[in-house]
């Protein structure tokens, strides 16, 4: 529970995050829109122990940069943000390859969920938006103009079975396609800015 030392409340697009301190450790309450069985419980409070440079906080708190809304916004600079997140994905991918080679689904679950959160962030940022609602991710992803072919159906498969090898293969393909879309969009943005 947050103490009464005047927590800061950030409100925008109906996403509210309380930032305060509990026992001297910075905490934030996850907005209900980010509550989903794979990511956060409703009303969950997260300790922010050591802030790290972009994009490394995503390894500790799903959708961190979407929730805190601190400039520079990653969705405003996809040329910097998406390649950095794709590097995080490559690191998770190595770990996942090892887990699935050992047929260790239990050990694969946490990095799969982390990687899934990276992918969702990349898809939104690619479209110049922040993630605002994970609870209803299907509607949110469905409304994005830039996404991989059959992305919604493929993501549904991963959400339902996030710790199986076939989900890992789908996730790999979705990251590859999202990366290609991102680099194409960056080239278009560069041409338009001339």
PyMOL commands that set and color helices and strands:
alter all, ss='L'
color gray80, all
select helices_A, chain A and resi 32-34+56-59+64-68+74-76+78-101+105-126+137-142+151-160+165-192
alter helices_A, ss='H'
color red, helices_A
select strands_A, chain A and resi 8-12+15-22+25-29+45-47
alter strands_A, ss='S'
color yellow, strands_A
deselect
rebuild
show_as cartoon
